Amino acid sequence: MASTTKKVLRLTFNNAAGNAVTITMPQPKEGLTAADIEAVMDQIIAKNIFLTSGGELISKRDVKIVDTTTNDLFD
């Protein structure tokens, strides 16, 4: 039985249409703080570097570090 662990950082924004837009980054650096992540999110919004089908990103909605473990039960 093989087991794998994966960690991702999920940044969720609101776009101009009011929809949620999520950017997922694999293997976030250990020791990141909420303040560090929010500062990056503020820069993404301020520099307007992503355009979605619902318009530009206008505000922060959520941030999560998701850690998953998958157990393969079939060899």
PDB file with SEQRES, HELIX, SHEET and CRYST1 records, atoms N, CA, C and O in Angstrom:
SEQRES   1 A   75  MET ALA SER THR THR LYS LYS VAL LEU ARG LEU THR PHE          
SEQRES   2 A   75  ASN ASN ALA ALA GLY ASN ALA VAL THR ILE THR MET PRO          
SEQRES   3 A   75  GLN PRO LYS GLU GLY LEU THR ALA ALA ASP ILE GLU ALA          
SEQRES   4 A   75  VAL MET ASP GLN ILE ILE ALA LYS ASN ILE PHE LEU THR          
SEQRES   5 A   75  SER GLY GLY GLU LEU ILE SER LYS ARG ASP VAL LYS ILE          
SEQRES   6 A   75  VAL ASP THR THR THR ASN ASP LEU PHE ASP                      
HELIX    1 AA1 ALA A   34  LYS A   47  1                                  14    
SHEET    1 AA1 4 ALA A  20  PRO A  26  0                                        
SHEET    2 AA1 4 ALA A   2  ASN A  15 -1                                        
SHEET    3 AA1 4 GLY A  55  ASP A  72 -1                                        
SHEET    4 AA1 4 LEU A  51  THR A  52 -1                                        
CRYST1    1.000    1.000    1.000  90.00  90.00  90.00 P 1           1          
ATOM      1  N   MET A   1       0.852  -1.178   0.000  1.00  0.00           N  
ATOM      2  CA  MET A   1       0.000   0.000   0.000  1.00  0.00           C  
ATOM      3  C   MET A   1       0.898   1.241   0.000  1.00  0.00           C  
ATOM      4  O   MET A   1       1.737   1.413   0.885  1.00  0.00           O  
ATOM      5  N   ALA A   2       0.711   2.097  -0.998  1.00  0.00           N  
ATOM      6  CA  ALA A   2       1.486   3.327  -1.118  1.00  0.00           C  
ATOM      7  C   ALA A   2       0.684   4.501  -0.574  1.00  0.00           C  
ATOM      8  O   ALA A   2      -0.534   4.572  -0.736  1.00  0.00           O  
ATOM      9  N   SER A   3       1.381   5.400   0.061  1.00  0.00           N  
ATOM     10  CA  SER A   3       0.745   6.591   0.625  1.00  0.00           C  
ATOM     11  C   SER A   3       1.494   7.825   0.130  1.00  0.00           C  
ATOM     12  O   SER A   3       2.723   7.868   0.183  1.00  0.00           O  
ATOM     13  N   THR A   4       0.754   8.833  -0.353  1.00  0.00           N  
ATOM     14  CA  THR A   4       1.374  10.077  -0.800  1.00  0.00           C  
ATOM     15  C   THR A   4       0.720  11.255  -0.091  1.00  0.00           C  
ATOM     16  O   THR A   4      -0.483  11.251   0.174  1.00  0.00           O  
ATOM     17  N   THR A   5       1.522  12.248   0.208  1.00  0.00           N  
ATOM     18  CA  THR A   5       1.034  13.452   0.863  1.00  0.00           C  
ATOM     19  C   THR A   5       1.317  14.643  -0.041  1.00  0.00           C  
ATOM     20  O   THR A   5       2.384  14.743  -0.647  1.00  0.00           O  
ATOM     21  N   LYS A   6       0.347  15.539  -0.119  1.00  0.00           N  
ATOM     22  CA  LYS A   6       0.478  16.714  -0.977  1.00  0.00           C  
ATOM     23  C   LYS A   6      -0.057  17.931  -0.222  1.00  0.00           C  
ATOM     24  O   LYS A   6      -1.065  17.848   0.480  1.00  0.00           O  
ATOM     25  N   LYS A   7       0.629  19.052  -0.376  1.00  0.00           N  
ATOM     26  CA  LYS A   7       0.208  20.296   0.261  1.00  0.00           C  
ATOM     27  C   LYS A   7       0.104  21.371  -0.807  1.00  0.00           C  
ATOM     28  O   LYS A   7       0.994  21.507  -1.647  1.00  0.00           O  
ATOM     29  N   VAL A   8      -0.997  22.147  -0.777  1.00  0.00           N  
ATOM     30  CA  VAL A   8      -1.181  23.257  -1.715  1.00  0.00           C  
ATOM     31  C   VAL A   8      -1.676  24.490  -0.971  1.00  0.00           C  
ATOM     32  O   VAL A   8      -2.306  24.393   0.082  1.00  0.00           O  
ATOM     33  N   LEU A   9      -1.379  25.635  -1.537  1.00  0.00           N  
ATOM     34  CA  LEU A   9      -1.873  26.914  -1.033  1.00  0.00           C  
ATOM     35  C   LEU A   9      -2.969  27.372  -1.981  1.00  0.00           C  
ATOM     36  O   LEU A   9      -2.745  27.478  -3.187  1.00  0.00           O  
ATOM     37  N   ARG A  10      -4.161  27.647  -1.439  1.00  0.00           N  
ATOM     38  CA  ARG A  10      -5.290  28.102  -2.257  1.00  0.00           C  
ATOM     39  C   ARG A  10      -5.634  29.537  -1.913  1.00  0.00           C  
ATOM     40  O   ARG A  10      -6.049  29.841  -0.795  1.00  0.00           O  
ATOM     41  N   LEU A  11      -5.455  30.418  -2.892  1.00  0.00           N  
ATOM     42  CA  LEU A  11      -5.805  31.827  -2.742  1.00  0.00           C  
ATOM     43  C   LEU A  11      -7.122  32.048  -3.476  1.00  0.00           C  
ATOM     44  O   LEU A  11      -7.216  31.769  -4.671  1.00  0.00           O  
ATOM     45  N   THR A  12      -8.127  32.540  -2.783  1.00  0.00           N  
ATOM     46  CA  THR A  12      -9.424  32.769  -3.410  1.00  0.00           C  
ATOM     47  C   THR A  12      -9.746  34.255  -3.381  1.00  0.00           C  
ATOM     48  O   THR A  12      -9.649  34.912  -2.344  1.00  0.00           O  
ATOM     49  N   PHE A  13     -10.132  34.770  -4.547  1.00  0.00           N  
ATOM     50  CA  PHE A  13     -10.449  36.185  -4.739  1.00  0.00           C  
ATOM     51  C   PHE A  13     -11.886  36.334  -5.221  1.00  0.00           C  
ATOM     52  O   PHE A  13     -12.501  35.371  -5.679  1.00  0.00           O  
ATOM     53  N   ASN A  14     -12.412  37.541  -5.115  1.00  0.00           N  
ATOM     54  CA  ASN A  14     -13.662  37.908  -5.779  1.00  0.00           C  
ATOM     55  C   ASN A  14     -13.295  38.678  -7.028  1.00  0.00           C  
ATOM     56  O   ASN A  14     -12.401  39.523  -7.003  1.00  0.00           O  
ATOM     57  N   ASN A  15     -13.996  38.383  -8.142  1.00  0.00           N  
ATOM     58  CA  ASN A  15     -13.758  39.177  -9.341  1.00  0.00           C  
ATOM     59  C   ASN A  15     -14.853  40.232  -9.484  1.00  0.00           C  
ATOM     60  O   ASN A  15     -15.760  40.309  -8.656  1.00  0.00           O  
ATOM     61  N   ALA A  16     -14.765  41.034 -10.525  1.00  0.00           N  
ATOM     62  CA  ALA A  16     -15.694  42.157 -10.713  1.00  0.00           C  
ATOM     63  C   ALA A  16     -17.146  41.694 -10.827  1.00  0.00           C  
ATOM     64  O   ALA A  16     -18.062  42.443 -10.489  1.00  0.00           O  
ATOM     65  N   ALA A  17     -17.362  40.461 -11.301  1.00  0.00           N  
ATOM     66  CA  ALA A  17     -18.722  39.926 -11.437  1.00  0.00           C  
ATOM     67  C   ALA A  17     -19.240  39.337 -10.128  1.00  0.00           C  
ATOM     68  O   ALA A  17     -20.391  38.907 -10.054  1.00  0.00           O  
ATOM     69  N   GLY A  18     -18.392  39.315  -9.087  1.00  0.00           N  
ATOM     70  CA  GLY A  18     -18.798  38.772  -7.799  1.00  0.00           C  
ATOM     71  C   GLY A  18     -18.564  37.280  -7.655  1.00  0.00           C  
ATOM     72  O   GLY A  18     -19.003  36.674  -6.678  1.00  0.00           O  
ATOM     73  N   ASN A  19     -17.877  36.685  -8.615  1.00  0.00           N  
ATOM     74  CA  ASN A  19     -17.589  35.251  -8.571  1.00  0.00           C  
ATOM     75  C   ASN A  19     -16.273  34.972  -7.861  1.00  0.00           C  
ATOM     76  O   ASN A  19     -15.384  35.823  -7.819  1.00  0.00           O  
ATOM     77  N   ALA A  20     -16.157  33.773  -7.305  1.00  0.00           N  
ATOM     78  CA  ALA A  20     -14.917  33.343  -6.667  1.00  0.00           C  
ATOM     79  C   ALA A  20     -13.942  32.837  -7.730  1.00  0.00           C  
ATOM     80  O   ALA A  20     -14.325  32.117  -8.652  1.00  0.00           O  
ATOM     81  N   VAL A  21     -12.683  33.228  -7.583  1.00  0.00           N  
ATOM     82  CA  VAL A  21     -11.604  32.775  -8.468  1.00  0.00           C  
ATOM     83  C   VAL A  21     -10.494  32.244  -7.568  1.00  0.00           C  
ATOM     84  O   VAL A  21     -10.013  32.955  -6.686  1.00  0.00           O  
ATOM     85  N   THR A  22     -10.088  30.996  -7.790  1.00  0.00           N  
ATOM     86  CA  THR A  22      -9.079  30.374  -6.943  1.00  0.00           C  
ATOM     87  C   THR A  22      -7.791  30.139  -7.720  1.00  0.00           C  
ATOM     88  O   THR A  22      -7.800  29.626  -8.839  1.00  0.00           O  
ATOM     89  N   ILE A  23      -6.691  30.528  -7.098  1.00  0.00           N  
ATOM     90  CA  ILE A  23      -5.358  30.265  -7.628  1.00  0.00           C  
ATOM     91  C   ILE A  23      -4.717  29.264  -6.670  1.00  0.00           C  
ATOM     92  O   ILE A  23      -4.635  29.514  -5.467  1.00  0.00           O  
ATOM     93  N   THR A  24      -4.264  28.133  -7.206  1.00  0.00           N  
ATOM     94  CA  THR A  24      -3.676  27.083  -6.378  1.00  0.00           C  
ATOM     95  C   THR A  24      -2.192  26.980  -6.669  1.00  0.00           C  
ATOM     96  O   THR A  24      -1.774  26.910  -7.825  1.00  0.00           O  
ATOM     97  N   MET A  25      -1.396  26.971  -5.599  1.00  0.00           N  
ATOM     98  CA  MET A  25       0.058  26.872  -5.731  1.00  0.00           C  
ATOM     99  C   MET A  25       0.546  25.636  -4.983  1.00  0.00           C  
ATOM    100  O   MET A  25       0.251  25.473  -3.799  1.00  0.00           O  
ATOM    101  N   PRO A  26       1.292  24.763  -5.665  1.00  0.00           N  
ATOM    102  CA  PRO A  26       1.793  23.552  -5.012  1.00  0.00           C  
ATOM    103  C   PRO A  26       2.969  23.847  -4.086  1.00  0.00           C  
ATOM    104  O   PRO A  26       3.708  24.812  -4.284  1.00  0.00           O  
ATOM    105  N   GLN A  27       3.123  23.015  -3.094  1.00  0.00           N  
ATOM    106  CA  GLN A  27       4.264  23.032  -2.181  1.00  0.00           C  
ATOM    107  C   GLN A  27       4.588  24.408  -1.609  1.00  0.00           C  
ATOM    108  O   GLN A  27       5.663  24.946  -1.871  1.00  0.00           O  
ATOM    109  N   PRO A  28       3.671  24.984  -0.831  1.00  0.00           N  
ATOM    110  CA  PRO A  28       3.980  26.291  -0.233  1.00  0.00           C  
ATOM    111  C   PRO A  28       5.139  26.192   0.755  1.00  0.00           C  
ATOM    112  O   PRO A  28       5.343  25.164   1.401  1.00  0.00           O  
ATOM    113  N   LYS A  29       5.882  27.271   0.855  1.00  0.00           N  
ATOM    114  CA  LYS A  29       7.029  27.343   1.756  1.00  0.00           C  
ATOM    115  C   LYS A  29       6.558  27.191   3.210  1.00  0.00           C  
ATOM    116  O   LYS A  29       5.537  27.753   3.607  1.00  0.00           O  
ATOM    117  N   GLU A  30       7.309  26.434   3.977  1.00  0.00           N  
ATOM    118  CA  GLU A  30       6.998  26.264   5.401  1.00  0.00           C  
ATOM    119  C   GLU A  30       7.157  27.600   6.129  1.00  0.00           C  
ATOM    120  O   GLU A  30       8.034  28.393   5.786  1.00  0.00           O  
ATOM    121  N   GLY A  31       6.328  27.845   7.112  1.00  0.00           N  
ATOM    122  CA  GLY A  31       6.436  29.039   7.929  1.00  0.00           C  
ATOM    123  C   GLY A  31       5.716  30.262   7.392  1.00  0.00           C  
ATOM    124  O   GLY A  31       5.845  31.348   7.956  1.00  0.00           O  
ATOM    125  N   LEU A  32       4.955  30.106   6.310  1.00  0.00           N  
ATOM    126  CA  LEU A  32       4.191  31.253   5.796  1.00  0.00           C  
ATOM    127  C   LEU A  32       3.165  31.691   6.836  1.00  0.00           C  
ATOM    128  O   LEU A  32       2.525  30.862   7.483  1.00  0.00           O  
ATOM    129  N   THR A  33       3.022  32.992   6.984  1.00  0.00           N  
ATOM    130  CA  THR A  33       2.016  33.520   7.901  1.00  0.00           C  
ATOM    131  C   THR A  33       0.849  34.088   7.106  1.00  0.00           C  
ATOM    132  O   THR A  33       0.965  34.336   5.906  1.00  0.00           O  
ATOM    133  N   ALA A  34      -0.268  34.290   7.782  1.00  0.00           N  
ATOM    134  CA  ALA A  34      -1.432  34.888   7.132  1.00  0.00           C  
ATOM    135  C   ALA A  34      -1.075  36.270   6.589  1.00  0.00           C  
ATOM    136  O   ALA A  34      -1.531  36.650   5.511  1.00  0.00           O  
ATOM    137  N   ALA A  35      -0.269  37.014   7.326  1.00  0.00           N  
ATOM    138  CA  ALA A  35       0.131  38.358   6.882  1.00  0.00           C  
ATOM    139  C   ALA A  35       0.961  38.290   5.597  1.00  0.00           C  
ATOM    140  O   ALA A  35       0.779  39.114   4.701  1.00  0.00           O  
ATOM    141  N   ASP A  36       1.868  37.315   5.503  1.00  0.00           N  
ATOM    142  CA  ASP A  36       2.677  37.137   4.287  1.00  0.00           C  
ATOM    143  C   ASP A  36       1.775  36.877   3.083  1.00  0.00           C  
ATOM    144  O   ASP A  36       1.927  37.494   2.029  1.00  0.00           O  
ATOM    145  N   ILE A  37       0.845  35.962   3.259  1.00  0.00           N  
ATOM    146  CA  ILE A  37      -0.030  35.564   2.161  1.00  0.00           C  
ATOM    147  C   ILE A  37      -0.953  36.706   1.755  1.00  0.00           C  
ATOM    148  O   ILE A  37      -1.153  36.954   0.566  1.00  0.00           O  
ATOM    149  N   GLU A  38      -1.514  37.400   2.736  1.00  0.00           N  
ATOM    150  CA  GLU A  38      -2.405  38.517   2.430  1.00  0.00           C  
ATOM    151  C   GLU A  38      -1.670  39.637   1.700  1.00  0.00           C  
ATOM    152  O   GLU A  38      -2.250  40.295   0.836  1.00  0.00           O  
ATOM    153  N   ALA A  39      -0.411  39.858   2.034  1.00  0.00           N  
ATOM    154  CA  ALA A  39       0.382  40.886   1.345  1.00  0.00           C  
ATOM    155  C   ALA A  39       0.552  40.529  -0.136  1.00  0.00           C  
ATOM    156  O   ALA A  39       0.469  41.402  -1.000  1.00  0.00           O  
ATOM    157  N   VAL A  40       0.789  39.257  -0.422  1.00  0.00           N  
ATOM    158  CA  VAL A  40       0.913  38.815  -1.816  1.00  0.00           C  
ATOM    159  C   VAL A  40      -0.428  38.967  -2.532  1.00  0.00           C  
ATOM    160  O   VAL A  40      -0.474  39.404  -3.682  1.00  0.00           O  
ATOM    161  N   MET A  41      -1.507  38.613  -1.862  1.00  0.00           N  
ATOM    162  CA  MET A  41      -2.830  38.756  -2.465  1.00  0.00           C  
ATOM    163  C   MET A  41      -3.126  40.223  -2.782  1.00  0.00           C  
ATOM    164  O   MET A  41      -3.690  40.534  -3.831  1.00  0.00           O  
ATOM    165  N   ASP A  42      -2.747  41.113  -1.878  1.00  0.00           N  
ATOM    166  CA  ASP A  42      -2.933  42.552  -2.119  1.00  0.00           C  
ATOM    167  C   ASP A  42      -2.158  43.006  -3.351  1.00  0.00           C  
ATOM    168  O   ASP A  42      -2.655  43.811  -4.138  1.00  0.00           O  
ATOM    169  N   GLN A  43      -0.928  42.485  -3.523  1.00  0.00           N  
ATOM    170  CA  GLN A  43      -0.124  42.840  -4.694  1.00  0.00           C  
ATOM    171  C   GLN A  43      -0.749  42.316  -5.980  1.00  0.00           C  
ATOM    172  O   GLN A  43      -0.752  43.007  -6.999  1.00  0.00           O  
ATOM    173  N   ILE A  44      -1.277  41.102  -5.934  1.00  0.00           N  
ATOM    174  CA  ILE A  44      -1.937  40.533  -7.120  1.00  0.00           C  
ATOM    175  C   ILE A  44      -3.102  41.422  -7.539  1.00  0.00           C  
ATOM    176  O   ILE A  44      -3.281  41.698  -8.725  1.00  0.00           O  
ATOM    177  N   ILE A  45      -3.895  41.869  -6.563  1.00  0.00           N  
ATOM    178  CA  ILE A  45      -5.040  42.738  -6.858  1.00  0.00           C  
ATOM    179  C   ILE A  45      -4.561  44.093  -7.378  1.00  0.00           C  
ATOM    180  O   ILE A  45      -5.074  44.585  -8.383  1.00  0.00           O  
ATOM    181  N   ALA A  46      -3.588  44.696  -6.705  1.00  0.00           N  
ATOM    182  CA  ALA A  46      -3.107  46.033  -7.069  1.00  0.00           C  
ATOM    183  C   ALA A  46      -2.475  46.065  -8.462  1.00  0.00           C  
ATOM    184  O   ALA A  46      -2.659  47.026  -9.209  1.00  0.00           O  
ATOM    185  N   LYS A  47      -1.729  45.014  -8.809  1.00  0.00           N  
ATOM    186  CA  LYS A  47      -1.045  44.992 -10.112  1.00  0.00           C  
ATOM    187  C   LYS A  47      -1.947  44.499 -11.238  1.00  0.00           C  
ATOM    188  O   LYS A  47      -1.583  44.576 -12.412  1.00  0.00           O  
ATOM    189  N   ASN A  48      -3.125  43.990 -10.878  1.00  0.00           N  
ATOM    190  CA  ASN A  48      -4.123  43.571 -11.871  1.00  0.00           C  
ATOM    191  C   ASN A  48      -3.510  42.636 -12.913  1.00  0.00           C  
ATOM    192  O   ASN A  48      -3.655  42.852 -14.117  1.00  0.00           O  
ATOM    193  N   ILE A  49      -2.825  41.595 -12.437  1.00  0.00           N  
ATOM    194  CA  ILE A  49      -2.099  40.713 -13.346  1.00  0.00           C  
ATOM    195  C   ILE A  49      -2.928  39.544 -13.865  1.00  0.00           C  
ATOM    196  O   ILE A  49      -2.501  38.861 -14.796  1.00  0.00           O  
ATOM    197  N   PHE A  50      -4.094  39.300 -13.293  1.00  0.00           N  
ATOM    198  CA  PHE A  50      -4.965  38.228 -13.769  1.00  0.00           C  
ATOM    199  C   PHE A  50      -6.292  38.820 -14.215  1.00  0.00           C  
ATOM    200  O   PHE A  50      -6.886  39.650 -13.527  1.00  0.00           O  
ATOM    201  N   LEU A  51      -6.738  38.382 -15.366  1.00  0.00           N  
ATOM    202  CA  LEU A  51      -8.054  38.792 -15.861  1.00  0.00           C  
ATOM    203  C   LEU A  51      -8.880  37.531 -16.021  1.00  0.00           C  
ATOM    204  O   LEU A  51      -8.450  36.576 -16.669  1.00  0.00           O  
ATOM    205  N   THR A  52     -10.064  37.526 -15.431  1.00  0.00           N  
ATOM    206  CA  THR A  52     -10.929  36.359 -15.497  1.00  0.00           C  
ATOM    207  C   THR A  52     -12.106  36.639 -16.420  1.00  0.00           C  
ATOM    208  O   THR A  52     -12.291  37.769 -16.873  1.00  0.00           O  
ATOM    209  N   SER A  53     -12.889  35.625 -16.695  1.00  0.00           N  
ATOM    210  CA  SER A  53     -14.073  35.816 -17.537  1.00  0.00           C  
ATOM    211  C   SER A  53     -15.075  36.761 -16.880  1.00  0.00           C  
ATOM    212  O   SER A  53     -15.924  37.336 -17.560  1.00  0.00           O  
ATOM    213  N   GLY A  54     -14.979  36.923 -15.555  1.00  0.00           N  
ATOM    214  CA  GLY A  54     -15.851  37.844 -14.820  1.00  0.00           C  
ATOM    215  C   GLY A  54     -15.182  39.171 -14.516  1.00  0.00           C  
ATOM    216  O   GLY A  54     -15.661  39.923 -13.668  1.00  0.00           O  
ATOM    217  N   GLY A  55     -14.077  39.472 -15.196  1.00  0.00           N  
ATOM    218  CA  GLY A  55     -13.374  40.737 -14.980  1.00  0.00           C  
ATOM    219  C   GLY A  55     -12.185  40.586 -14.056  1.00  0.00           C  
ATOM    220  O   GLY A  55     -11.770  39.478 -13.716  1.00  0.00           O  
ATOM    221  N   GLU A  56     -11.650  41.722 -13.661  1.00  0.00           N  
ATOM    222  CA  GLU A  56     -10.444  41.718 -12.829  1.00  0.00           C  
ATOM    223  C   GLU A  56     -10.748  41.270 -11.401  1.00  0.00           C  
ATOM    224  O   GLU A  56     -11.894  41.286 -10.952  1.00  0.00           O  
ATOM    225  N   LEU A  57      -9.676  40.866 -10.698  1.00  0.00           N  
ATOM    226  CA  LEU A  57      -9.805  40.494  -9.286  1.00  0.00           C  
ATOM    227  C   LEU A  57      -9.918  41.774  -8.476  1.00  0.00           C  
ATOM    228  O   LEU A  57      -9.125  42.699  -8.656  1.00  0.00           O  
ATOM    229  N   ILE A  58     -10.904  41.832  -7.581  1.00  0.00           N  
ATOM    230  CA  ILE A  58     -11.134  43.082  -6.858  1.00  0.00           C  
ATOM    231  C   ILE A  58     -10.978  42.978  -5.340  1.00  0.00           C  
ATOM    232  O   ILE A  58     -10.775  43.993  -4.674  1.00  0.00           O  
ATOM    233  N   SER A  59     -11.070  41.753  -4.780  1.00  0.00           N  
ATOM    234  CA  SER A  59     -10.916  41.629  -3.330  1.00  0.00           C  
ATOM    235  C   SER A  59     -10.531  40.210  -2.938  1.00  0.00           C  
ATOM    236  O   SER A  59     -10.685  39.270  -3.718  1.00  0.00           O  
ATOM    237  N   LYS A  60     -10.024  40.073  -1.710  1.00  0.00           N  
ATOM    238  CA  LYS A  60      -9.654  38.774  -1.158  1.00  0.00           C  
ATOM    239  C   LYS A  60     -10.910  38.117  -0.591  1.00  0.00           C  
ATOM    240  O   LYS A  60     -11.749  38.782   0.018  1.00  0.00           O  
ATOM    241  N   ARG A  61     -11.028  36.820  -0.795  1.00  0.00           N  
ATOM    242  CA  ARG A  61     -12.171  36.088  -0.245  1.00  0.00           C  
ATOM    243  C   ARG A  61     -11.731  35.078   0.812  1.00  0.00           C  
ATOM    244  O   ARG A  61     -12.332  34.999   1.884  1.00  0.00           O  
ATOM    245  N   ASP A  62     -10.674  34.300   0.513  1.00  0.00           N  
ATOM    246  CA  ASP A  62     -10.269  33.231   1.430  1.00  0.00           C  
ATOM    247  C   ASP A  62      -8.847  32.797   1.109  1.00  0.00           C  
ATOM    248  O   ASP A  62      -8.354  33.016   0.003  1.00  0.00           O  
ATOM    249  N   VAL A  63      -8.200  32.185   2.079  1.00  0.00           N  
ATOM    250  CA  VAL A  63      -6.884  31.589   1.866  1.00  0.00           C  
ATOM    251  C   VAL A  63      -6.796  30.337   2.731  1.00  0.00           C  
ATOM    252  O   VAL A  63      -7.187  30.340   3.898  1.00  0.00           O  
ATOM    253  N   LYS A  64      -6.270  29.257   2.129  1.00  0.00           N  
ATOM    254  CA  LYS A  64      -6.149  27.993   2.852  1.00  0.00           C  
ATOM    255  C   LYS A  64      -4.875  27.276   2.428  1.00  0.00           C  
ATOM    256  O   LYS A  64      -4.457  27.345   1.272  1.00  0.00           O  
ATOM    257  N   ILE A  65      -4.273  26.592   3.382  1.00  0.00           N  
ATOM    258  CA  ILE A  65      -3.234  25.624   3.060  1.00  0.00           C  
ATOM    259  C   ILE A  65      -3.906  24.269   3.255  1.00  0.00           C  
ATOM    260  O   ILE A  65      -4.353  23.930   4.350  1.00  0.00           O  
ATOM    261  N   VAL A  66      -3.966  23.503   2.166  1.00  0.00           N  
ATOM    262  CA  VAL A  66      -4.657  22.214   2.178  1.00  0.00           C  
ATOM    263  C   VAL A  66      -3.617  21.103   2.122  1.00  0.00           C  
ATOM    264  O   VAL A  66      -2.774  21.063   1.226  1.00  0.00           O  
ATOM    265  N   ASP A  67      -3.693  20.204   3.097  1.00  0.00           N  
ATOM    266  CA  ASP A  67      -2.765  19.080   3.204  1.00  0.00           C  
ATOM    267  C   ASP A  67      -3.574  17.800   3.018  1.00  0.00           C  
ATOM    268  O   ASP A  67      -4.486  17.524   3.797  1.00  0.00           O  
ATOM    269  N   THR A  68      -3.246  17.015   1.985  1.00  0.00           N  
ATOM    270  CA  THR A  68      -3.990  15.785   1.724  1.00  0.00           C  
ATOM    271  C   THR A  68      -3.056  14.576   1.725  1.00  0.00           C  
ATOM    272  O   THR A  68      -1.903  14.658   1.302  1.00  0.00           O  
ATOM    273  N   THR A  69      -3.576  13.472   2.204  1.00  0.00           N  
ATOM    274  CA  THR A  69      -2.864  12.202   2.165  1.00  0.00           C  
ATOM    275  C   THR A  69      -3.723  11.214   1.402  1.00  0.00           C  
ATOM    276  O   THR A  69      -4.907  11.049   1.693  1.00  0.00           O  
ATOM    277  N   THR A  70      -3.116  10.558   0.420  1.00  0.00           N  
ATOM    278  CA  THR A  70      -3.824   9.583  -0.388  1.00  0.00           C  
ATOM    279  C   THR A  70      -3.207   8.208  -0.148  1.00  0.00           C  
ATOM    280  O   THR A  70      -1.998   8.016  -0.283  1.00  0.00           O  
ATOM    281  N   ASN A  71      -4.062   7.267   0.209  1.00  0.00           N  
ATOM    282  CA  ASN A  71      -3.617   5.892   0.412  1.00  0.00           C  
ATOM    283  C   ASN A  71      -4.108   5.034  -0.744  1.00  0.00           C  
ATOM    284  O   ASN A  71      -5.313   4.874  -0.936  1.00  0.00           O  
ATOM    285  N   ASP A  72      -3.181   4.486  -1.508  1.00  0.00           N  
ATOM    286  CA  ASP A  72      -3.517   3.621  -2.625  1.00  0.00           C  
ATOM    287  C   ASP A  72      -3.727   2.212  -2.078  1.00  0.00           C  
ATOM    288  O   ASP A  72      -2.772   1.579  -1.627  1.00  0.00           O  
ATOM    289  N   LEU A  73      -4.941   1.719  -2.110  1.00  0.00           N  
ATOM    290  CA  LEU A  73      -5.266   0.432  -1.522  1.00  0.00           C  
ATOM    291  C   LEU A  73      -5.147  -0.729  -2.513  1.00  0.00           C  
ATOM    292  O   LEU A  73      -5.277  -1.893  -2.133  1.00  0.00           O  
ATOM    293  N   PHE A  74      -4.906  -0.413  -3.749  1.00  0.00           N  
ATOM    294  CA  PHE A  74      -4.804  -1.449  -4.775  1.00  0.00           C  
ATOM    295  C   PHE A  74      -3.419  -1.405  -5.387  1.00  0.00           C  
ATOM    296  O   PHE A  74      -2.982  -0.361  -5.871  1.00  0.00           O  
ATOM    297  N   ASP A  75      -2.728  -2.530  -5.367  1.00  0.00           N  
ATOM    298  CA  ASP A  75      -1.378  -2.578  -5.934  1.00  0.00           C  
ATOM    299  C   ASP A  75      -1.386  -2.997  -7.369  1.00  0.00           C  
ATOM    300  O   ASP A  75      -0.328  -3.087  -7.993  1.00  0.00           O  
TER     301      ASP A  75                                                      
END                                                                             
